[in-house]
Amino acid sequence: MGEKDDIDDAIRQIASKNGVAVGRDDPILVLLTINQLLQEKADAAQQSLLAQHKEELESIAQQWGRDAKEKAERILTAALSSSKEAMALAMNESATAAAGAVRAEIQTMSQKFAGAIENARHVATMNLVAGGLTIASAVIVLWSVLRH
């Protein structure tokens, strides 16, 4: 019914615009039918090309998405590696600095202890000398008491 309606509509438009009456068997209507068939085929071909183009665009978009994801992963991996290396370097530097500080503190304390030990030796030596003098004095006193 759609094609018959189109032909009737074309007959009416030709009559109203041009003032000419055409019949259903007029050659101009054959051209109209041929034109409609060609238009339908062109529409179908165009729809097919559009669908194919859409598929290609979707495929390209998916490939771009995969490429972008891969690049992002590579960038993140490189940043993570760089960060790990920087952290390891900072930890090594901190450990070296801490070891140096501990070493310096130990040396300072060792020097203080060495001085204290040296002072204790002097005191001990003085005590021994004083003890020796005390014994010598006691011996002298005892000897003088016993002699009289």
Order of alpha helices (4+ residues) and beta strands (2+ residues): alpha-alpha
